[in-house]
Amino acid sequence: MAAMANTLFVGNLPFNTSDDDIALAFAAYGCTSAKMQYHEDSGRSKGWALVTVSTDLATVAEQMNDTDFQGRNLLVREDRGKVKKEPREPRAPRQQGEKPARKPRAPRDENEVVPENNIIFVGNLPWDVDSESLAAFFPGHIDANVQTSRDGRSAGYGLVTYENVALATDAITLNNGMDIGGRTVFCRYDRGKTPKFNAAAEY
């Protein structure tokens, strides 16, 4: 869905929120349309809506972001449109009866210190959260992807990339313990990823 003029993204909504509930909340800003977003396959709410208003978007976002709505703090910003997903390279066909080779997993050191980097691991995600929904909770990111298993289903966690370590650190501080779809997610620096940032960007 492409971004529309004077359209806001409104996130962290209870799943039972209706279009009328949102329209009423934004009525003071000249709300002309309020549409909750749903998963096409299951019909379940994504927990966010697109709201069109006649008032300046920056003004509405400043006044409504982080305000209480039915016991949750709203996430309000200008709609950026649909997140583009990079196409995956096709896998080489496997011979009949051939099983993929598995690499032995080394035991993890519980005292391991994860180095600071610009990629955030976001765990304990609801199974119906996709990359587009995840991206909405992490403004200012470069890339946000929910990781999937071989059958295409969510693995229950995502990776969010920022331009530099400072932005990633701020995002961890702000979002660790945040409620997404009724679950408390945890955010930390990603393990096993080499920082992909320009050191000069932090100064």
Salt bridges, closest charged atoms under 4 A:
GLU112 OE1 - ARG191 NE 3.42
ASP128 OD2 - ARG44 NH2 3.56
GLU132 OE1 - LYS46 NZ 3.98
ASP151 OD2 - ARG153 NE 3.86
ASP179 OD1 - ARG72 NH2 3.44
